[in-house]
């Protein structure tokens, strides 16, 4: 029984610790990237990001710029870790039963659909309409980091709810990337990638523990998806889901890989991604508060996210009697929805897929950073106001 409880609780506690504390490092790397992009070192910063790096194996050669290796390669490892988290949550975690999954899944869907609709309404008929997926995302590291600092008295159930919601949110973003942000497909390469992933799922089905076999299947799928026109990080997610899981954490390959990858993901991959992607030259000319891109992202994240998340929770509570997460007061649910508007890394990642135009991408990045900061400030302020009024509410 203790082992079972440890399996449920330990991964979540470790995950929460890594994600929340890495938010500080992410913030520092973001600030550093912005400073570099707006300093005399800007040209060197851009030159380094576009430095070509080639990988050779025999006659095979693949050459990409450093930025592409980060966004396609390193992020593939990050999405592999997300795949592991998704499988654990649906098998043994907060999403393992329909009743437990109903609230975070519905809230995540609300937090995906409402921002996308608001962005589309503002950008409909413009070239920037393709960026509708940008305000859908929630940056789990930043959101949890802000919550742990701003809402230390928040019930654990609310923290678990935000974590589960963000994981479902990531799953939604992955599906959107796979379906809507792909280039022209090469079906021959796609077939090779599907075969490689099918082999990984067969290995997982028979509980094969050889990481070499999974790396071979995953590497083949990554390369095939890259050439097929599907973003190769999708291969990372599916490979993570293929890894076998066991109820005993000491006998679970998935649990072991999660434990090994979490510090690398939190303290290396995501900070490097932020350092490479958050650097945007800020000027009054590029910071157009009236542009459809800015308005769509800002309103989508700062307004659409809390409406979609908190609204979904309140509808389920009112119509179906669903318990509020952690029995938290409604003000804290709204505050949590505001923190869901911290899109940052995932929003920037989707923006880099949506916009080929450099000016539009720069405008999107500025908008994401601004909206994420505002969402964090609003969420923090709302949590503190709710905490001040909590004693008075109890006495009355």
Helices and strands as residue ranges (DSSP letters): H 2-37, H 42-49, E 52-57, E 60-65, H 66-68, I 69-74, H 75-91, H 98-123, G 127-136, H 140-150, H 156-180, H 187-205, H 211-228, H 233-242, G 249-251, H 253-264, I 265-269, H 270-277, H 292-299, I 300-304, H 305-320, G 325-327, H 330-339, H 344-354, H 358-395
